Amino acid sequence: MAALKINRLLGIVTILLNRETITAKELAHRFEVSTRTIYRDIEVLSASGIPVYKNRGNGGGIALLEDYALHKTLLSQSESESLLMAVETMAATNYPEADAVIEKIGSLFRSSQVHDWIEVNLEGWNSKTDEQDRFRRIRDAILGSDIISFDYVNSNGETSNRLVEPEKLLFSNSTWYLIAFCLQRNSQRLFRLSRIRNVLVTMQHFEQRETMEYEKQATHRAPMIELVLRCDKKILYKLDDTFDAEWIHENDDGSYRLNAIVPEEEWVYEFVLSLGSHAEVLEPTRLRKEIAKRIKDTLAKY
């Protein structure tokens, strides 16, 4: 069964579990298919053992038998475990209300055969108590198409007030980001959630702009460089944790050489400095000089 069809069938059952009745026309509009397709889906669900029925006449529509709980007739055990893993991963990102979602989905799919074979914990030591409130405000603004304002601290430690049209919350590299159209800069920007302060949801609504693929344009924001390091075996694990194995090569003397194509961003400097005396920058020259300067500046404080 095609993935899109499985997603649609799961979506239909989820809607029916949360509503008494819904019309085929409403479902067709929701999933952008014909009512004929919806009726075929209902037949598939019925054939799978899910008690879906149709009421005719005024107030009629499609519904589930009362007190029905979804089980593995729709999804295989491996598919239901994959769905649970995805939601549990979402919980590990500190997504607000994820625990409630897990409880609901778990009650639908989890059986005695499902084993707790994975646990994801991305919580940092310095988690902030107000982050969930900040997250909810931004999420609600995205769903309501409301312009928000906030104070933002950039990577240089400078604070500015921003007025933005929030588009999407992005979780990447264990960090939450906000993709938004900044009205001051008149362009799409990426904001790290932990650097956002004093979120205010305004009474101004905005029309959704044409979808912009931030990930593609973001790769061109910072110049790409070839980072070449010579490293002691002692920190090989750090290279493995960060880079593809094909970029790491063992030298004849037992040391290792890293040849990686990376964007020249602050994290590169921070990563190299974290290696201490166990690594040496070979290329590019300007990065080598910048590392040397930062080490001297640090030593000057002691």
Contacts in CASP RR format, 6 or more apart in sequence:
PFRMAT RR
TARGET T0000
AUTHOR 0000-0000-0000
METHOD contacts of the structure
MODEL  1
MAALKINRLLGIVTILLNRETITAKELAHRFEVSTRTIYRDIEVLSASGI
PVYKNRGNGGGIALLEDYALHKTLLSQSESESLLMAVETMAATNYPEADA
VIEKIGSLFRSSQVHDWIEVNLEGWNSKTDEQDRFRRIRDAILGSDIISF
DYVNSNGETSNRLVEPEKLLFSNSTWYLIAFCLQRNSQRLFRLSRIRNVL
VTMQHFEQRETMEYEKQATHRAPMIELVLRCDKKILYKLDDTFDAEWIHE
NDDGSYRLNAIVPEEEWVYEFVLSLGSHAEVLEPTRLRKEIAKRIKDTLA
KY
5 41 0 8 1.000
6 75 0 8 1.000
6 79 0 8 1.000
8 31 0 8 1.000
8 33 0 8 1.000
8 41 0 8 1.000
9 41 0 8 1.000
9 44 0 8 1.000
9 45 0 8 1.000
9 74 0 8 1.000
10 74 0 8 1.000
10 75 0 8 1.000
11 31 0 8 1.000
12 27 0 8 1.000
12 31 0 8 1.000
12 38 0 8 1.000
12 41 0 8 1.000
12 42 0 8 1.000
12 45 0 8 1.000
13 45 0 8 1.000
13 50 0 8 1.000
13 64 0 8 1.000
13 70 0 8 1.000
13 74 0 8 1.000
15 22 0 8 1.000
15 27 0 8 1.000
15 30 0 8 1.000
16 22 0 8 1.000
16 52 0 8 1.000
16 62 0 8 1.000
16 63 0 8 1.000
16 64 0 8 1.000
17 64 0 8 1.000
17 68 0 8 1.000
17 70 0 8 1.000
17 108 0 8 1.000
20 63 0 8 1.000
21 55 0 8 1.000
21 59 0 8 1.000
21 60 0 8 1.000
21 61 0 8 1.000
21 62 0 8 1.000
21 63 0 8 1.000
22 61 0 8 1.000
22 62 0 8 1.000
22 63 0 8 1.000
23 60 0 8 1.000
23 61 0 8 1.000
23 62 0 8 1.000
24 35 0 8 1.000
24 38 0 8 1.000
24 39 0 8 1.000
24 42 0 8 1.000
24 61 0 8 1.000
24 62 0 8 1.000
25 35 0 8 1.000
27 35 0 8 1.000
27 38 0 8 1.000
27 62 0 8 1.000
28 34 0 8 1.000
28 35 0 8 1.000
28 37 0 8 1.000
28 38 0 8 1.000
31 38 0 8 1.000
38 62 0 8 1.000
42 52 0 8 1.000
42 54 0 8 1.000
42 62 0 8 1.000
45 52 0 8 1.000
45 74 0 8 1.000
46 52 0 8 1.000
48 73 0 8 1.000
48 74 0 8 1.000
49 73 0 8 1.000
50 64 0 8 1.000
50 68 0 8 1.000
50 70 0 8 1.000
50 73 0 8 1.000
50 74 0 8 1.000
51 64 0 8 1.000
51 65 0 8 1.000
51 68 0 8 1.000
52 62 0 8 1.000
52 63 0 8 1.000
52 64 0 8 1.000
53 62 0 8 1.000
53 63 0 8 1.000
53 64 0 8 1.000
53 65 0 8 1.000
54 60 0 8 1.000
54 61 0 8 1.000
54 62 0 8 1.000
54 63 0 8 1.000
55 61 0 8 1.000
55 62 0 8 1.000
55 63 0 8 1.000
69 107 0 8 1.000
69 108 0 8 1.000
70 108 0 8 1.000
70 109 0 8 1.000
71 108 0 8 1.000
71 109 0 8 1.000
71 111 0 8 1.000
72 80 0 8 1.000
72 109 0 8 1.000
72 111 0 8 1.000
75 83 0 8 1.000
75 109 0 8 1.000
77 111 0 8 1.000
77 113 0 8 1.000
77 114 0 8 1.000
80 109 0 8 1.000
80 110 0 8 1.000
80 114 0 8 1.000
81 114 0 8 1.000
81 117 0 8 1.000
83 105 0 8 1.000
83 109 0 8 1.000
84 102 0 8 1.000
84 105 0 8 1.000
84 106 0 8 1.000
84 109 0 8 1.000
84 110 0 8 1.000
84 114 0 8 1.000
85 118 0 8 1.000
87 98 0 8 1.000
87 101 0 8 1.000
87 102 0 8 1.000
87 105 0 8 1.000
88 102 0 8 1.000
88 118 0 8 1.000
88 119 0 8 1.000
88 120 0 8 1.000
89 120 0 8 1.000
90 98 0 8 1.000
90 101 0 8 1.000
91 98 0 8 1.000
91 99 0 8 1.000
91 101 0 8 1.000
91 102 0 8 1.000
91 120 0 8 1.000
92 120 0 8 1.000
92 121 0 8 1.000
92 122 0 8 1.000
92 123 0 8 1.000
93 122 0 8 1.000
93 171 0 8 1.000
93 176 0 8 1.000
94 122 0 8 1.000
94 123 0 8 1.000
94 127 0 8 1.000
94 131 0 8 1.000
94 132 0 8 1.000
94 135 0 8 1.000
94 176 0 8 1.000
95 135 0 8 1.000
95 171 0 8 1.000
96 132 0 8 1.000
96 135 0 8 1.000
96 136 0 8 1.000
96 139 0 8 1.000
122 174 0 8 1.000
128 194 0 8 1.000
131 193 0 8 1.000
131 194 0 8 1.000
134 193 0 8 1.000
134 196 0 8 1.000
134 199 0 8 1.000
135 169 0 8 1.000
135 176 0 8 1.000
135 193 0 8 1.000
137 148 0 8 1.000
137 199 0 8 1.000
137 201 0 8 1.000
138 148 0 8 1.000
138 166 0 8 1.000
138 169 0 8 1.000
138 178 0 8 1.000
138 193 0 8 1.000
138 196 0 8 1.000
138 199 0 8 1.000
139 169 0 8 1.000
140 146 0 8 1.000
140 201 0 8 1.000
141 147 0 8 1.000
141 148 0 8 1.000
141 166 0 8 1.000
141 201 0 8 1.000
142 166 0 8 1.000
142 167 0 8 1.000
142 168 0 8 1.000
142 169 0 8 1.000
144 205 0 8 1.000
145 165 0 8 1.000
145 205 0 8 1.000
145 206 0 8 1.000
145 207 0 8 1.000
145 208 0 8 1.000
146 166 0 8 1.000
146 201 0 8 1.000
146 202 0 8 1.000
146 203 0 8 1.000
146 204 0 8 1.000
146 205 0 8 1.000
146 206 0 8 1.000
147 163 0 8 1.000
147 164 0 8 1.000
147 165 0 8 1.000
147 183 0 8 1.000
147 202 0 8 1.000
147 204 0 8 1.000
147 205 0 8 1.000
147 206 0 8 1.000
148 163 0 8 1.000
148 164 0 8 1.000
148 166 0 8 1.000
148 180 0 8 1.000
148 199 0 8 1.000
148 200 0 8 1.000
148 201 0 8 1.000
148 202 0 8 1.000
149 161 0 8 1.000
149 162 0 8 1.000
149 163 0 8 1.000
149 164 0 8 1.000
149 199 0 8 1.000
149 200 0 8 1.000
149 202 0 8 1.000
150 161 0 8 1.000
150 162 0 8 1.000
150 164 0 8 1.000
150 196 0 8 1.000
150 197 0 8 1.000
150 198 0 8 1.000
150 199 0 8 1.000
150 200 0 8 1.000
151 159 0 8 1.000
151 160 0 8 1.000
151 161 0 8 1.000
151 162 0 8 1.000
151 196 0 8 1.000
151 197 0 8 1.000
151 198 0 8 1.000
152 159 0 8 1.000
152 160 0 8 1.000
152 161 0 8 1.000
152 162 0 8 1.000
152 191 0 8 1.000
152 195 0 8 1.000
152 196 0 8 1.000
152 197 0 8 1.000
153 159 0 8 1.000
153 195 0 8 1.000
153 197 0 8 1.000
154 160 0 8 1.000
154 195 0 8 1.000
155 266 0 8 1.000
159 197 0 8 1.000
160 184 0 8 1.000
162 182 0 8 1.000
162 184 0 8 1.000
162 191 0 8 1.000
163 182 0 8 1.000
163 183 0 8 1.000
163 184 0 8 1.000
163 202 0 8 1.000
164 178 0 8 1.000
164 180 0 8 1.000
164 181 0 8 1.000
164 182 0 8 1.000
164 183 0 8 1.000
164 189 0 8 1.000
164 191 0 8 1.000
165 180 0 8 1.000
165 181 0 8 1.000
165 183 0 8 1.000
165 206 0 8 1.000
165 209 0 8 1.000
166 178 0 8 1.000
166 179 0 8 1.000
166 180 0 8 1.000
167 179 0 8 1.000
167 180 0 8 1.000
167 181 0 8 1.000
167 188 0 8 1.000
167 208 0 8 1.000
167 209 0 8 1.000
167 212 0 8 1.000
168 178 0 8 1.000
168 179 0 8 1.000
168 214 0 8 1.000
169 176 0 8 1.000
169 177 0 8 1.000
169 178 0 8 1.000
169 179 0 8 1.000
169 193 0 8 1.000
170 176 0 8 1.000
170 177 0 8 1.000
170 178 0 8 1.000
170 179 0 8 1.000
170 190 0 8 1.000
170 214 0 8 1.000
171 177 0 8 1.000
175 192 0 8 1.000
175 193 0 8 1.000
175 194 0 8 1.000
176 192 0 8 1.000
176 193 0 8 1.000
176 194 0 8 1.000
177 190 0 8 1.000
177 191 0 8 1.000
177 192 0 8 1.000
177 193 0 8 1.000
178 190 0 8 1.000
178 191 0 8 1.000
178 193 0 8 1.000
178 196 0 8 1.000
179 188 0 8 1.000
179 189 0 8 1.000
179 190 0 8 1.000
179 191 0 8 1.000
179 214 0 8 1.000
180 188 0 8 1.000
180 189 0 8 1.000
180 191 0 8 1.000
181 187 0 8 1.000
181 188 0 8 1.000
181 189 0 8 1.000
181 209 0 8 1.000
182 188 0 8 1.000
182 189 0 8 1.000
188 212 0 8 1.000
188 214 0 8 1.000
188 217 0 8 1.000
190 214 0 8 1.000
190 218 0 8 1.000
219 263 0 8 1.000
221 263 0 8 1.000
222 263 0 8 1.000
222 264 0 8 1.000
222 265 0 8 1.000
223 263 0 8 1.000
223 264 0 8 1.000
224 261 0 8 1.000
224 262 0 8 1.000
224 263 0 8 1.000
224 264 0 8 1.000
225 261 0 8 1.000
225 262 0 8 1.000
225 263 0 8 1.000
225 264 0 8 1.000
225 268 0 8 1.000
225 284 0 8 1.000
225 287 0 8 1.000
226 259 0 8 1.000
226 260 0 8 1.000
226 261 0 8 1.000
226 283 0 8 1.000
226 284 0 8 1.000
227 258 0 8 1.000
227 259 0 8 1.000
227 260 0 8 1.000
227 261 0 8 1.000
227 262 0 8 1.000
227 268 0 8 1.000
227 281 0 8 1.000
227 283 0 8 1.000
227 284 0 8 1.000
227 287 0 8 1.000
228 257 0 8 1.000
228 258 0 8 1.000
228 259 0 8 1.000
228 281 0 8 1.000
228 282 0 8 1.000
228 283 0 8 1.000
228 284 0 8 1.000
229 239 0 8 1.000
229 257 0 8 1.000
229 258 0 8 1.000
229 272 0 8 1.000
229 275 0 8 1.000
229 279 0 8 1.000
229 280 0 8 1.000
229 281 0 8 1.000
229 282 0 8 1.000
230 251 0 8 1.000
230 255 0 8 1.000
230 256 0 8 1.000
230 257 0 8 1.000
230 279 0 8 1.000
230 280 0 8 1.000
230 282 0 8 1.000
231 239 0 8 1.000
231 255 0 8 1.000
231 256 0 8 1.000
231 257 0 8 1.000
231 258 0 8 1.000
231 275 0 8 1.000
231 278 0 8 1.000
231 279 0 8 1.000
231 280 0 8 1.000
232 255 0 8 1.000
232 256 0 8 1.000
232 278 0 8 1.000
232 279 0 8 1.000
233 254 0 8 1.000
233 255 0 8 1.000
233 256 0 8 1.000
234 278 0 8 1.000
235 275 0 8 1.000
235 278 0 8 1.000
235 279 0 8 1.000
236 248 0 8 1.000
236 256 0 8 1.000
238 274 0 8 1.000
238 275 0 8 1.000
239 248 0 8 1.000
239 256 0 8 1.000
239 258 0 8 1.000
240 248 0 8 1.000
242 271 0 8 1.000
243 258 0 8 1.000
243 260 0 8 1.000
244 260 0 8 1.000
247 258 0 8 1.000
247 259 0 8 1.000
247 260 0 8 1.000
248 256 0 8 1.000
248 257 0 8 1.000
248 258 0 8 1.000
249 256 0 8 1.000
249 257 0 8 1.000
249 258 0 8 1.000
249 259 0 8 1.000
250 256 0 8 1.000
250 257 0 8 1.000
251 257 0 8 1.000
262 268 0 8 1.000
264 287 0 8 1.000
268 287 0 8 1.000
269 287 0 8 1.000
269 290 0 8 1.000
269 291 0 8 1.000
269 294 0 8 1.000
272 279 0 8 1.000
272 281 0 8 1.000
272 287 0 8 1.000
272 291 0 8 1.000
273 291 0 8 1.000
273 294 0 8 1.000
273 295 0 8 1.000
281 287 0 8 1.000
281 288 0 8 1.000
281 291 0 8 1.000
282 288 0 8 1.000
END
